[in-house]
Amino acid sequence: MFKALSDPVRLRLFSRIAAHPSGEACVCDISDVGVSQPTVSHHLRKLREAGLLISERRGTWVYYRAAPTALNDMRRMLDD
């Protein structure tokens, strides 16, 4: 999890999703992080693979939300 967040773009994406007022964000709402759309998709896939994000396709858009246990799991690792 920490390795996935070590990339500045991934950290920025995860932060935007986790802090989104509705608790989830459409890829169209978070894609302005200074890299191309294919690169955003690559980083979002890496965050999903690390267990940090959950995604759901709705029509043509994909919505992302932080995995419910991800932050608690990272907290526990740091406490140990």
Backbone as CSV, one residue per row, in Angstrom:
resi,resn,N_x,N_y,N_z,CA_x,CA_y,CA_z,C_x,C_y,C_z
1,MET,0.819,-1.192,0.000,0.000,0.000,0.000,0.865,1.258,0.000
2,PHE,1.878,1.238,0.836,2.737,2.413,0.920,3.545,2.601,-0.365
3,LYS,3.940,1.497,-0.983,4.674,1.594,-2.239,3.788,2.228,-3.311
4,ALA,2.523,1.854,-3.349,1.604,2.437,-4.330,1.436,3.934,-4.103
5,LEU,1.451,4.363,-2.857,1.273,5.783,-2.536,2.571,6.579,-2.611
6,SER,3.686,5.911,-2.854,4.955,6.630,-2.912,5.089,7.479,-4.175
7,ASP,4.284,7.200,-5.178,4.295,8.014,-6.394,3.447,9.265,-6.161
8,PRO,3.965,10.448,-6.454,3.220,11.691,-6.188,1.869,11.778,-6.901
9,VAL,1.792,11.263,-8.117,0.517,11.303,-8.846,-0.499,10.389,-8.172
10,ARG,-0.069,9.206,-7.768,-0.984,8.278,-7.084,-1.443,8.849,-5.753
11,LEU,-0.531,9.461,-5.034,-0.897,10.064,-3.757,-1.929,11.167,-3.970
12,ARG,-1.719,11.988,-4.993,-2.660,13.063,-5.299,-4.035,12.497,-5.683
13,LEU,-4.059,11.456,-6.525,-5.325,10.840,-6.920,-6.051,10.238,-5.717
14,PHE,-5.315,9.488,-4.909,-5.929,8.862,-3.735,-6.473,9.919,-2.783
15,SER,-5.720,10.965,-2.574,-6.151,12.036,-1.688,-7.431,12.699,-2.186
16,ARG,-7.493,12.967,-3.472,-8.706,13.588,-4.035,-9.919,12.688,-3.894
17,ILE,-9.729,11.400,-4.113,-10.850,10.467,-4.000,-11.282,10.342,-2.549
18,ALA,-10.335,10.138,-1.640,-10.666,9.953,-0.226,-11.309,11.194,0.380
19,ALA,-10.948,12.376,-0.117,-11.478,13.624,0.440,-12.715,14.131,-0.296
20,HIS,-13.145,13.428,-1.324,-14.299,13.897,-2.104,-15.539,13.953,-1.206
21,PRO,-16.320,15.032,-1.294,-17.478,15.206,-0.401,-18.471,14.043,-0.407
22,SER,-18.671,13.410,-1.553,-19.648,12.317,-1.614,-19.043,10.969,-1.238
23,GLY,-17.737,10.941,-0.983,-17.084,9.687,-0.624,-16.628,8.885,-1.825
24,GLU,-17.011,9.320,-3.012,-16.558,8.675,-4.236,-16.387,9.753,-5.302
25,ALA,-15.574,9.444,-6.297,-15.310,10.436,-7.340,-15.316,9.758,-8.698
26,CYS,-15.913,10.437,-9.653,-15.885,9.996,-11.042,-14.500,10.296,-11.589
27,VAL,-14.024,9.439,-12.454,-12.716,9.682,-13.052,-12.694,11.037,-13.751
28,CYS,-13.829,11.497,-14.224,-13.887,12.805,-14.891,-13.645,13.950,-13.916
29,ASP,-13.870,13.723,-12.616,-13.671,14.763,-11.599,-12.240,14.846,-11.084
30,ILE,-11.448,13.816,-11.308,-10.124,13.755,-10.680,-8.990,13.651,-11.679
31,SER,-9.271,13.758,-12.965,-8.244,13.491,-13.974,-7.293,14.658,-14.218
32,ASP,-7.511,15.794,-13.576,-6.651,16.965,-13.802,-5.497,17.018,-12.789
33,VAL,-4.617,16.046,-12.889,-3.482,15.972,-11.962,-2.148,16.215,-12.659
34,GLY,-2.194,16.770,-13.861,-0.970,17.137,-14.548,-0.361,16.069,-15.431
35,VAL,-1.080,14.961,-15.649,-0.594,13.916,-16.547,-1.718,13.547,-17.518
36,SER,-1.395,12.796,-18.562,-2.382,12.425,-19.573,-3.407,11.426,-19.011
37,GLN,-4.534,11.311,-19.693,-5.601,10.399,-19.253,-5.125,8.951,-19.183
38,PRO,-4.365,8.437,-20.174,-3.877,7.062,-20.035,-3.000,6.858,-18.800
39,THR,-2.226,7.881,-18.449,-1.384,7.792,-17.260,-2.228,7.793,-15.992
40,VAL,-3.287,8.591,-15.971,-4.218,8.585,-14.834,-4.808,7.187,-14.677
41,SER,-5.258,6.587,-15.772,-5.840,5.243,-15.720,-4.837,4.227,-15.191
42,HIS,-3.592,4.341,-15.622,-2.538,3.440,-15.147,-2.368,3.560,-13.629
43,HIS,-2.308,4.786,-13.133,-2.117,4.993,-11.696,-3.336,4.542,-10.899
44,LEU,-4.522,4.762,-11.403,-5.726,4.292,-10.706,-5.747,2.766,-10.649
45,ARG,-5.304,2.109,-11.715,-5.238,0.645,-11.714,-4.261,0.157,-10.641
46,LYS,-3.118,0.817,-10.519,-2.134,0.438,-9.507,-2.701,0.613,-8.094
47,LEU,-3.465,1.675,-7.870,-4.087,1.900,-6.556,-5.138,0.828,-6.266
48,ARG,-5.879,0.410,-7.283,-6.854,-0.680,-7.107,-6.133,-1.984,-6.772
49,GLU,-5.077,-2.284,-7.516,-4.313,-3.517,-7.289,-3.703,-3.558,-5.891
50,ALA,-3.375,-2.406,-5.342,-2.796,-2.332,-3.995,-3.865,-2.432,-2.911
51,GLY,-5.126,-2.473,-3.304,-6.208,-2.577,-2.332,-6.633,-1.254,-1.722
52,LEU,-6.214,-0.153,-2.331,-6.539,1.165,-1.787,-7.838,1.739,-2.332
53,LEU,-8.228,1.322,-3.528,-9.430,1.854,-4.154,-10.376,0.732,-4.581
54,ILE,-11.638,1.086,-4.621,-12.684,0.231,-5.181,-13.284,1.019,-6.333
55,SER,-13.528,0.345,-7.455,-14.088,1.045,-8.608,-15.402,0.407,-9.032
56,GLU,-16.230,1.225,-9.674,-17.521,0.755,-10.180,-17.831,1.505,-11.471
57,ARG,-18.105,0.759,-12.536,-18.446,1.371,-13.813,-19.942,1.676,-13.829
58,ARG,-20.262,2.912,-14.208,-21.649,3.349,-14.370,-21.758,4.018,-15.728
59,GLY,-22.310,3.306,-16.670,-22.379,3.824,-18.032,-20.978,3.929,-18.603
60,THR,-20.613,5.117,-19.060,-19.281,5.293,-19.655,-18.235,5.742,-18.640
61,TRP,-18.648,6.065,-17.419,-17.719,6.575,-16.408,-17.411,5.513,-15.361
62,VAL,-16.253,5.639,-14.761,-15.861,4.776,-13.648,-15.777,5.652,-12.404
63,TYR,-16.391,5.177,-11.328,-16.371,5.888,-10.048,-15.458,5.146,-9.086
64,TYR,-14.705,5.904,-8.320,-13.736,5.339,-7.380,-14.045,5.806,-5.974
65,ARG,-13.778,4.926,-5.015,-13.868,5.292,-3.602,-12.747,4.564,-2.869
66,ALA,-12.342,5.152,-1.757,-11.287,4.526,-0.958,-11.823,3.221,-0.380
67,ALA,-11.000,2.202,-0.401,-11.387,0.921,0.195,-11.646,1.146,1.683
68,PRO,-12.743,0.599,2.197,-13.131,0.893,3.579,-12.058,0.599,4.630
69,THR,-11.279,-0.419,4.434,-10.295,-0.788,5.455,-8.888,-0.285,5.151
70,ALA,-8.687,0.317,3.992,-7.328,0.690,3.567,-6.632,1.613,4.557
71,LEU,-7.285,2.683,4.966,-6.648,3.636,5.878,-6.393,3.015,7.247
72,ASN,-7.341,2.229,7.726,-7.140,1.554,9.019,-6.004,0.544,8.941
73,ASP,-5.902,-0.184,7.839,-4.815,-1.147,7.665,-3.463,-0.445,7.690
74,MET,-3.371,0.704,7.015,-2.106,1.445,7.009,-1.789,1.985,8.401
75,ARG,-2.802,2.456,9.113,-2.596,2.944,10.488,-2.030,1.842,11.370
76,ARG,-2.620,0.644,11.262,-2.168,-0.488,12.061,-0.719,-0.857,11.753
77,MET,-0.358,-0.809,10.473,1.025,-1.120,10.089,1.996,-0.118,10.709
78,LEU,1.607,1.140,10.738,2.478,2.173,11.294,2.554,2.091,12.819
79,ASP,1.479,1.635,13.444,1.461,1.495,14.906,2.383,0.363,15.367
80,ASP,2.503,-0.655,14.551,3.342,-1.813,14.926,4.744,-1.396,14.894
